[in-house]
Amino acid sequence: MTFTGPDVQLSTHSQQRSRLFLPGLAAAAAAAVAVTAVVAIAMAVGVDFELPEGGESIPLVGFTQLTFTLGVVGILIALAIRRWASQPARTWLRTAVALTALSLVPPFLVDANLATECTLVLAHLIAAAIVIPAIARRLAI
């Protein structure tokens, strides 16, 4: 007797990681590009990203690097959640939304003008809107 059913293969931890890590990296890169574009436009219309204490302006590439780096941190958090949470997609969404909400506070704590504060908040929300759903979709698989 021969078996003609579907070929079922168990996925390894490595395969599970790559199914989350690679799309997560793509989302982090997309978020970095989107945030950089928004900040570049804001700079072009006169929004100032000068640090109040040191007087230096945050360079455009700083937004790119920080967005991508924090996107990678988000991926690492998601990998941990996938490993230890019983409902990883739900746990990820709650964690990521809470961290995003916390990230919206610092722009208002520095002595910046309203345009700078609003642009920083917008940058956080854009990055979150790209990275959070991309990772949540992968955790739901």
C-alpha positions as CSV (number, residue, x, y, z in Angstrom):
1,M,0.0,0.0,0.0
2,T,1.4,3.4,-0.9
3,F,0.6,6.7,0.6
4,T,-0.4,9.5,-1.8
5,G,-1.2,12.2,0.7
6,P,0.5,15.6,0.9
7,D,4.2,15.7,1.7
8,V,4.3,17.1,5.2
9,Q,7.6,18.4,6.5
10,L,8.1,19.8,10.0
11,S,9.7,23.2,10.0
12,T,12.9,23.7,12.0
13,H,13.6,26.6,14.3
14,S,15.9,27.9,11.7
15,Q,13.2,27.9,9.1
16,Q,10.8,29.6,11.5
17,R,13.3,32.3,12.3
18,S,14.0,33.0,8.7
19,R,10.3,33.2,7.9
20,L,10.1,36.1,10.5
21,F,13.6,37.5,10.3
22,L,13.9,38.2,6.5
23,P,10.4,39.8,6.1
24,G,11.1,41.7,9.3
25,L,14.3,43.1,7.9
26,A,12.5,44.1,4.8
27,A,9.9,45.9,6.9
28,A,12.6,47.6,9.0
29,A,14.3,48.8,5.8
30,A,11.0,50.0,4.3
31,A,10.3,51.9,7.6
32,A,13.7,53.4,7.5
33,V,13.2,54.6,4.0
34,A,9.8,56.0,4.7
35,V,10.9,57.8,7.9
36,T,13.9,59.2,6.1
37,A,11.7,60.5,3.3
38,V,9.3,62.2,5.8
39,V,12.1,63.8,7.7
40,A,13.8,65.0,4.5
41,I,10.6,66.6,3.4
42,A,10.1,68.2,6.8
43,M,13.7,69.5,6.7
44,A,13.1,70.9,3.2
45,V,10.1,72.9,4.5
46,G,12.1,74.2,7.4
47,V,11.5,71.9,10.4
48,D,14.5,72.1,12.6
49,F,15.8,68.9,14.3
50,E,18.3,70.7,16.5
51,L,19.0,69.2,19.9
52,P,18.2,71.7,22.6
53,E,21.1,71.1,24.9
54,G,24.0,70.6,22.5
55,G,22.8,72.8,19.7
56,E,23.6,70.2,17.1
57,S,21.1,69.1,14.5
58,I,20.1,65.4,14.1
59,P,21.5,64.3,10.7
60,L,19.1,62.7,8.2
61,V,21.1,59.5,8.2
62,G,20.6,59.3,12.0
63,F,16.9,58.8,11.5
64,T,17.6,56.1,8.9
65,Q,20.0,54.2,11.2
66,L,17.9,54.5,14.3
67,T,14.7,53.4,12.6
68,F,16.4,50.4,11.1
69,T,18.2,49.5,14.3
70,L,15.0,49.7,16.3
71,G,13.2,47.6,13.7
72,V,15.8,44.9,14.2
73,V,15.3,45.1,18.0
74,G,11.6,44.7,17.3
75,I,12.3,41.5,15.3
76,L,14.4,40.1,18.1
77,I,11.5,40.8,20.5
78,A,9.1,39.1,18.1
79,L,11.4,36.1,17.9
80,A,11.4,35.8,21.7
81,I,7.6,36.2,21.8
82,R,7.2,33.5,19.2
83,R,9.3,31.2,21.3
84,W,7.7,31.8,24.7
85,A,4.2,33.1,24.1
86,S,1.1,30.9,23.6
87,Q,-0.4,33.4,21.3
88,P,2.5,35.1,19.6
89,A,0.7,37.4,17.2
90,R,-1.6,38.8,19.9
91,T,1.3,39.2,22.4
92,W,3.4,40.9,19.7
93,L,0.6,43.4,18.9
94,R,0.1,44.3,22.5
95,T,3.8,44.6,23.2
96,A,4.5,46.6,20.0
97,V,1.6,49.0,20.5
98,A,2.7,49.6,24.1
99,L,6.3,50.3,23.1
100,T,5.1,52.6,20.3
101,A,3.0,54.5,22.8
102,L,6.0,54.9,25.0
103,S,8.1,56.1,22.1
104,L,5.7,59.0,21.5
105,V,6.5,60.5,24.9
106,P,10.2,61.6,24.5
107,P,9.6,64.1,21.7
108,F,7.4,66.1,24.1
109,L,10.0,66.0,26.9
110,V,12.7,67.8,25.0
111,D,12.5,71.5,24.5
112,A,11.6,71.4,20.8
113,N,9.1,73.4,18.8
114,L,5.7,72.0,17.8
115,A,6.7,71.3,14.2
116,T,9.7,69.2,15.4
117,E,7.6,67.4,18.0
118,C,4.9,66.6,15.4
119,T,7.3,65.4,12.9
120,L,9.0,63.1,15.4
121,V,5.7,61.6,16.4
122,L,4.7,61.1,12.8
123,A,8.1,59.4,12.2
124,H,7.4,57.0,15.1
125,L,3.9,56.2,13.8
126,I,5.0,55.6,10.3
127,A,7.7,53.2,11.4
128,A,5.2,51.4,13.6
129,A,2.6,51.2,10.9
130,I,5.0,49.5,8.6
131,V,6.9,47.1,11.0
132,I,4.1,46.0,13.4
133,P,1.7,44.5,10.9
134,A,4.5,42.9,8.8
135,I,5.7,41.0,11.9
136,A,2.2,40.3,13.2
137,R,1.4,38.6,9.9
138,R,4.4,36.3,10.2
139,L,3.7,35.4,13.8
140,A,0.1,34.4,12.9
141,I,1.4,31.8,10.4
